Amino acid sequence: HEIAYVVAAEFGPEVARCLQSSKWDHRQRALQMMSAELKGQNLQPGAWQRDRRDAWRASCQVLSQVLKDKVIPVQLAALQLFRDTFENIDAGVTAEEVQHALDVLITPVMARLGDSNVRLHESAQSNLVFTRYLLGDKLLYRLRQFLETSSGGERNKAHFGVLDTVNALLRTSPTSPWRFGDLSIFITLALDESLGNPRVRHSAVALAATLYRLHGPPCAEKLMEHLRPAKQNLLREKFREIDEELHPGNASGDDEGEIRPDLDDLLHCLKAVQLPAPTAASSCATGEEEHLMDGILEETGHVFSGGCIAGAGGRCTARVRKSVSFCPTDDIVEVEQDEELILEHEALCLGLDLEDDHEALLREILMDSDEESDESS
């Protein structure tokens, strides 16, 4: 009743009446009206805002009660009021009052971390990330204390919520003044063998990955220092994936197989081997091969020039070049044989080596025989 009297004096009798209602929607509406009042949204245009120290203190007293409400919509409204209260601290409120209020109210806020309702977890996490400006190093101490005091069925829930919140703190303020050891202890506590929850293990690996990205490979051994081999392998695999992601060009070059220190000096032992000088037999064989190739090329040239290739028994098979012409009017193909080629063919078949006189004589004989054949035909 004392709180209701103060609330009625600072926020109006309707707010005080709704806060005491058994209907959750009335309580939710009262908290929303208090948030609007603290942010100055209910002020009339041109009105002067009066001293709000008593309103701020009344809001803290209301939060100590409504943060423990069991209804989710009321809890969400209470977490929003927590944020609005500490975002709108009156200038007349001392720093000691703010620290005392946070010390009392932060415990029920941390209790919502890891809740199965995602909105509750995210709202509580957002409030804790905001209070880092007010609590400083004390925030990590309170989160670790909350972890160590959790027990029973709430233990996995608390570990997941705290790990996710610490990770969010690092993401929002990468240049935080917190020491590396104060952060890595959360990973060691979360990867304890007694915690077999996959959600907790995933959050611990995600936090280790964030620290690895911020501090680089030198922090890897420190993160794995007090862990069992199975957990070390889990983190080592995650760090390898991060290295491949940050340095994609080196991924293919690094995987070159097994490292063999015993083969480091192998290149020093190898020497250039001088090929043996060619022997007489090999020179002879090479000469025969060259002679054979020359013969093949020579015979090929004879074929294309209309000559002959020596066959079996030394006989020469002649190739007579013919010229082919097509008469488009009569559709007749005329084949004309070159006279010189015919003469050479006849001489080669007789085994004669023609000289100029013999060649002229044979040409006259062939011409006479052609004329006789024409007359007879």
C-alpha positions as CSV (number, residue, x, y, z in Angstrom):
1,H,0.0,0.0,0.0
2,E,2.9,2.3,0.7
3,I,4.2,1.8,-2.9
4,A,0.7,2.3,-4.3
5,Y,0.5,5.6,-2.5
6,V,3.8,6.8,-3.9
7,V,2.8,5.6,-7.5
8,A,-0.5,7.4,-7.2
9,A,1.3,10.6,-6.2
10,E,3.8,10.5,-9.1
11,F,2.0,8.7,-11.9
12,G,-1.7,9.1,-11.1
13,P,-4.3,7.1,-9.2
14,E,-5.3,5.1,-12.4
15,V,-1.8,3.7,-12.7
16,A,-1.8,2.7,-9.0
17,R,-5.2,1.0,-9.3
18,C,-4.1,-0.9,-12.4
19,L,-0.9,-2.2,-10.8
20,Q,-3.0,-3.8,-8.0
21,S,-5.4,-5.4,-10.4
22,S,-5.6,-9.2,-10.7
23,K,-6.0,-8.9,-14.5
24,W,-2.6,-9.1,-16.2
25,D,-3.6,-6.8,-19.0
26,H,-4.4,-4.0,-16.5
27,R,-0.9,-4.5,-14.9
28,Q,0.7,-4.4,-18.3
29,R,-1.1,-1.2,-19.2
30,A,0.0,0.4,-15.9
31,L,3.7,-0.4,-16.7
32,Q,3.3,1.0,-20.2
33,M,1.9,4.3,-18.8
34,M,4.8,4.6,-16.3
35,S,7.3,4.1,-19.2
36,A,5.6,6.9,-21.2
37,E,5.6,9.2,-18.2
38,L,9.4,8.6,-17.5
39,K,10.2,9.3,-21.2
40,G,8.1,12.5,-21.1
41,Q,5.6,11.4,-23.7
42,N,2.6,12.4,-21.5
43,L,3.6,16.0,-21.1
44,Q,1.4,18.6,-22.7
45,P,3.1,20.9,-25.4
46,G,4.8,23.8,-23.7
47,A,4.6,22.3,-20.2
48,W,7.7,22.3,-18.0
49,Q,8.9,19.0,-16.7
50,R,9.0,19.0,-12.9
51,D,11.5,17.3,-10.6
52,R,11.2,13.5,-11.4
53,R,13.5,12.1,-8.6
54,D,10.5,10.7,-6.7
55,A,9.0,9.3,-9.8
56,W,12.3,7.6,-10.6
57,R,12.5,6.1,-7.1
58,A,8.9,5.0,-7.3
59,S,9.6,3.2,-10.6
60,C,12.5,1.3,-9.0
61,Q,10.2,0.2,-6.2
62,V,7.6,-1.0,-8.7
63,L,10.3,-2.9,-10.7
64,S,11.4,-4.8,-7.6
65,Q,7.9,-6.3,-7.6
66,V,6.8,-6.6,-11.2
67,L,10.0,-8.2,-12.5
68,K,8.9,-11.3,-10.6
69,D,5.5,-11.5,-12.3
70,K,4.7,-14.9,-13.8
71,V,2.8,-13.6,-16.8
72,I,4.9,-13.2,-19.9
73,P,3.3,-9.9,-21.3
74,V,3.7,-8.3,-17.9
75,Q,7.3,-9.5,-17.7
76,L,8.1,-8.0,-21.1
77,A,6.5,-4.7,-20.0
78,A,8.5,-4.8,-16.8
79,L,11.8,-5.3,-18.7
80,Q,10.9,-2.3,-21.0
81,L,10.2,-0.2,-17.9
82,F,13.7,-1.3,-16.5
83,R,15.3,0.1,-19.7
84,D,13.3,3.3,-19.6
85,T,14.0,3.9,-16.0
86,F,17.8,3.7,-16.3
87,E,17.8,5.6,-19.6
88,N,16.0,8.5,-18.0
89,I,17.7,9.0,-14.7
90,D,16.9,12.3,-13.1
91,A,19.8,14.7,-12.6
92,G,19.0,14.9,-8.9
93,V,19.5,11.1,-8.4
94,T,23.0,10.3,-7.0
95,A,25.4,7.7,-8.5
96,E,25.1,5.7,-5.2
97,E,21.4,5.5,-5.6
98,V,21.8,4.2,-9.2
99,Q,24.3,1.6,-8.2
100,H,22.2,0.4,-5.3
101,A,19.1,0.1,-7.5
102,L,21.1,-1.8,-10.2
103,D,22.5,-4.2,-7.6
104,V,19.0,-5.1,-6.5
105,L,17.2,-5.1,-9.8
106,I,19.8,-6.9,-12.0
107,T,19.2,-10.3,-10.3
108,P,15.6,-10.7,-11.5
109,V,16.7,-9.5,-14.9
110,M,19.4,-12.1,-15.2
111,A,16.8,-14.7,-14.1
112,R,15.1,-14.2,-17.5
113,L,18.3,-15.1,-19.5
114,G,18.0,-18.4,-21.4
115,D,14.3,-18.5,-21.1
116,S,12.4,-20.7,-23.5
117,N,10.5,-17.6,-24.6
118,V,13.0,-16.0,-27.0
119,R,11.5,-12.5,-26.5
120,L,12.1,-12.7,-22.8
121,H,15.7,-13.8,-23.3
122,E,16.5,-11.1,-25.8
123,S,14.8,-8.4,-23.8
124,A,16.8,-9.3,-20.6
125,Q,20.0,-9.6,-22.7
126,S,19.4,-6.2,-24.2
127,N,19.0,-4.6,-20.8
128,L,22.2,-6.2,-19.5
129,V,24.2,-5.1,-22.5
130,F,22.8,-1.6,-21.8
131,T,23.9,-1.6,-18.2
132,R,27.6,-2.2,-19.1
133,Y,27.9,1.6,-19.2
134,L,26.6,1.8,-15.6
135,L,28.2,-1.2,-14.0
136,G,31.5,-1.6,-15.9
137,D,33.6,-4.5,-14.8
138,K,31.1,-5.4,-12.1
139,L,28.7,-6.7,-14.8
140,L,31.0,-9.7,-15.7
141,Y,31.4,-10.4,-12.0
142,R,27.7,-10.5,-11.5
143,L,27.2,-12.8,-14.5
144,R,29.9,-15.2,-13.3
145,Q,28.3,-15.2,-9.8
146,F,24.9,-16.0,-11.3
147,L,26.5,-18.9,-13.2
148,E,28.2,-20.4,-10.2
149,T,25.1,-20.1,-8.0
150,S,22.8,-21.7,-10.5
151,S,21.8,-25.3,-9.8
152,G,19.4,-28.1,-10.7
153,G,17.3,-27.6,-13.8
154,E,18.2,-23.9,-14.1
155,R,21.9,-24.6,-14.6
156,N,21.8,-25.3,-18.4
157,K,19.4,-22.4,-18.9
158,A,21.7,-20.0,-16.9
159,H,24.8,-21.1,-18.8
160,F,23.2,-20.6,-22.2
161,G,21.8,-17.2,-21.3
162,V,25.0,-15.9,-19.7
163,L,27.3,-17.2,-22.6
164,D,25.0,-15.6,-25.2
165,T,25.0,-12.3,-23.2
166,V,28.8,-12.2,-22.9
167,N,29.0,-12.9,-26.6
168,A,26.6,-10.0,-27.3
169,L,28.7,-7.8,-25.0
170,L,31.8,-8.5,-27.1
171,R,30.0,-8.0,-30.4
172,T,28.6,-4.6,-29.3
173,S,31.9,-3.3,-27.8
174,P,34.9,-5.1,-29.3
175,T,37.3,-2.7,-27.6
176,S,36.0,-3.5,-24.1
177,P,38.4,-3.0,-21.2
178,W,37.7,-6.5,-19.9
179,R,40.6,-8.8,-19.4
180,F,41.0,-11.9,-21.5
181,G,41.1,-14.2,-18.5
182,D,37.8,-12.7,-17.2
183,L,36.1,-13.7,-20.5
184,S,37.7,-17.1,-21.1
185,I,36.6,-18.4,-17.7
186,F,33.0,-18.5,-19.1
187,I,34.1,-21.0,-21.8
188,T,35.9,-23.2,-19.3
189,L,32.8,-23.3,-17.0
190,A,30.4,-24.0,-19.9
191,L,32.5,-26.8,-21.4
192,D,32.5,-28.7,-18.1
193,E,31.8,-32.4,-18.5
194,S,28.7,-32.3,-16.3
195,L,27.0,-30.0,-18.9
196,G,25.9,-32.1,-21.8
197,N,23.4,-29.7,-23.3
198,P,24.0,-29.0,-27.0
199,R,22.7,-25.5,-26.7
200,V,25.3,-24.7,-24.0
201,R,28.1,-26.3,-26.0
202,H,27.2,-24.3,-29.1
203,S,27.1,-21.0,-27.1
204,A,30.5,-21.8,-25.6
205,V,32.0,-22.5,-29.1
206,A,30.5,-19.3,-30.4
207,L,32.0,-17.3,-27.6
208,A,35.4,-18.9,-28.2
209,A,35.1,-18.0,-31.9
210,T,34.4,-14.4,-31.0
211,L,37.4,-14.2,-28.8
212,Y,39.5,-15.9,-31.5
213,R,38.4,-13.3,-34.0
214,L,39.2,-10.4,-31.7
215,H,42.6,-11.6,-30.3
216,G,43.9,-13.8,-33.1
217,P,45.6,-17.2,-33.1
218,P,47.8,-16.5,-30.1
219,C,44.8,-16.8,-27.8
220,A,43.9,-20.3,-29.0
221,E,46.2,-22.2,-26.5
222,K,44.9,-20.1,-23.6
223,L,41.3,-20.9,-24.4
224,M,42.1,-24.6,-24.6
225,E,44.5,-24.7,-21.6
226,H,42.1,-26.2,-19.0
227,L,39.9,-28.3,-21.3
228,R,39.8,-32.0,-21.9
229,P,41.2,-33.3,-25.3
230,A,37.7,-33.8,-26.8
231,K,36.8,-30.2,-26.0
232,Q,40.1,-29.0,-27.3
233,N,39.5,-30.7,-30.6
234,L,36.1,-29.1,-30.8
235,L,37.6,-25.6,-30.5
236,R,40.5,-26.4,-32.7
237,E,38.2,-27.4,-35.5
238,K,36.2,-24.2,-35.1
239,F,39.4,-22.1,-35.2
240,R,40.5,-23.9,-38.4
241,E,37.2,-22.9,-40.0
242,I,37.7,-19.3,-39.0
243,D,41.2,-19.3,-40.5
244,E,39.9,-20.6,-43.8
245,E,37.1,-18.0,-43.7
246,L,39.5,-15.1,-43.0
247,H,42.2,-16.3,-45.4
248,P,40.5,-18.2,-48.2
249,G,43.5,-18.0,-50.5
250,N,45.7,-20.0,-48.1
251,A,43.2,-22.8,-47.6
252,S,44.3,-24.9,-50.5
253,G,48.0,-24.2,-50.1
254,D,48.0,-25.1,-46.4
255,D,46.6,-28.6,-46.9
256,E,49.6,-30.2,-48.5
257,G,49.5,-33.5,-46.7
258,E,51.3,-34.9,-43.6
259,I,54.1,-32.9,-42.1
260,R,57.4,-34.8,-42.3
261,P,60.2,-33.1,-40.4
262,D,62.4,-36.1,-41.1
263,L,62.5,-35.2,-44.8
264,D,63.6,-31.6,-44.3
265,D,67.1,-32.4,-45.4
266,L,66.2,-34.5,-48.4
267,L,66.8,-31.8,-50.9
268,H,70.4,-31.4,-49.6
269,C,71.1,-35.0,-50.3
270,L,70.0,-35.1,-53.9
271,K,72.5,-34.3,-56.7
272,A,72.2,-33.9,-60.4
273,V,72.9,-37.2,-62.1
274,Q,75.0,-36.9,-65.3
275,L,73.8,-38.9,-68.2
276,P,76.3,-41.5,-69.6
277,A,78.1,-40.6,-72.8
278,P,76.8,-42.2,-76.0
279,T,78.5,-45.4,-76.9
280,A,79.5,-46.7,-80.4
281,A,76.6,-49.1,-80.4
282,S,74.1,-46.4,-79.6
283,S,75.7,-44.1,-82.3
284,C,75.3,-47.0,-84.8
285,A,71.7,-47.5,-83.8
286,T,71.0,-43.8,-84.1
287,G,72.6,-43.7,-87.6
288,E,70.6,-46.7,-88.8
289,E,67.4,-45.0,-87.6
290,E,68.3,-41.8,-89.3
291,H,69.1,-43.7,-92.5
292,L,65.7,-45.5,-92.3
293,M,63.9,-42.2,-91.8
294,D,65.7,-40.7,-94.8
295,G,64.7,-43.6,-96.9
296,I,61.0,-43.2,-95.9
297,L,61.1,-39.5,-96.6
298,E,62.8,-40.0,-100.0
299,E,60.2,-42.6,-101.1
300,T,57.4,-40.4,-99.9
301,G,58.8,-37.6,-102.1
302,H,59.0,-39.9,-105.1
303,V,55.3,-40.7,-104.7
304,F,54.2,-37.1,-104.6
305,S,56.5,-36.2,-107.6
306,G,55.2,-39.1,-109.7
307,G,58.2,-41.4,-109.1
308,C,58.3,-45.0,-107.9
309,I,58.9,-47.0,-104.8
310,A,61.2,-50.0,-104.9
311,G,59.2,-53.1,-104.1
312,A,60.1,-56.7,-103.5
313,G,62.9,-58.0,-105.6
314,G,64.1,-54.6,-106.4
315,R,61.3,-53.9,-108.9
316,C,60.0,-50.5,-109.1
317,T,56.3,-49.8,-108.9
318,A,55.7,-46.7,-110.9
319,R,53.2,-44.0,-110.2
320,V,51.9,-42.2,-113.3
321,R,50.7,-38.8,-112.8
322,K,47.5,-38.0,-114.6
323,S,45.6,-34.7,-115.2
324,V,41.9,-34.8,-115.0
325,S,39.6,-32.3,-116.7
326,F,35.8,-32.0,-116.7
327,C,33.8,-30.9,-119.7
328,P,30.6,-29.3,-118.4
329,T,28.8,-29.5,-121.8
330,D,29.3,-33.2,-122.5
331,D,29.6,-34.4,-118.9
332,I,32.8,-36.2,-120.0
333,V,35.8,-36.6,-117.8
334,E,39.1,-36.6,-119.9
335,V,42.2,-38.1,-118.4
336,E,45.5,-37.0,-120.0
337,Q,48.7,-38.7,-119.1
338,D,51.9,-36.8,-119.0
339,E,54.2,-38.0,-121.8
340,E,57.4,-37.6,-119.8
341,L,56.0,-39.6,-117.0
342,I,54.9,-42.4,-119.4
343,L,58.4,-42.4,-120.9
344,E,60.0,-42.6,-117.5
345,H,57.6,-45.4,-116.5
346,E,58.5,-47.5,-119.5
347,A,62.3,-47.0,-119.0
348,L,62.1,-47.9,-115.4
349,C,60.2,-51.1,-116.2
350,L,62.9,-52.0,-118.6
351,G,65.6,-51.2,-116.1
352,L,67.2,-48.5,-118.3
353,D,69.0,-45.4,-117.3
354,L,67.9,-42.9,-119.8
355,E,70.2,-40.4,-121.4
356,D,69.2,-37.5,-123.6
357,D,69.7,-39.4,-126.9
358,H,67.9,-42.5,-125.6
359,E,65.1,-40.4,-124.3
360,A,64.5,-38.7,-127.6
361,L,64.6,-42.0,-129.5
362,L,62.0,-43.6,-127.1
363,R,59.8,-40.6,-127.4
364,E,59.8,-40.9,-131.2
365,I,59.0,-44.6,-131.0
366,L,56.1,-43.9,-128.6
367,M,54.7,-41.2,-130.8
368,D,54.9,-43.4,-133.9
369,S,53.1,-46.2,-132.0
370,D,50.4,-43.8,-130.9
371,E,49.9,-42.5,-134.5
372,E,49.6,-46.1,-135.8
373,S,47.1,-46.9,-133.1
374,D,45.1,-43.9,-134.1
375,E,45.1,-44.8,-137.8
376,S,44.0,-48.3,-137.1
377,S,41.2,-47.1,-134.9
